[in-house]
């Protein structure tokens, strides 16, 4: 009986450790009223990778010049590393983001899609 209790205890500890080793993160990028991007900086710590990316919301905004509402095909986002214009991933409608993996480093989430465009993305940090 004691060996079964110890075995259950060890399994519980192992499962708890795996759950704690993974951490869910959410990042948001927007464009302001003047159509300037409010890019989001996010950091993947050393020894971790970011996986399981999901788009929570991707909201189109308004054309920066005419102020007409943009359609869903005119909004997207990019992820850059080492600067805003060093794009390593570009999302457009229909692209699969779930397979994206990012190694340790400093990244930027940049949304396009006009005034008040917004992208909300989640990912999981794993060892």
Secondary structure, 3 states (H helix, E strand, C coil): CHHHHHHHHHHHHHHHHHHHHCEEEEEEEEECCCCCEECEEEEECCCCEEEEEEEEEEECCECCCCCCECCHHHCEEEEEECCCCCEEEEECCCCCCCCCCECCEEEEEEEECCECCEEEEEEEEEC
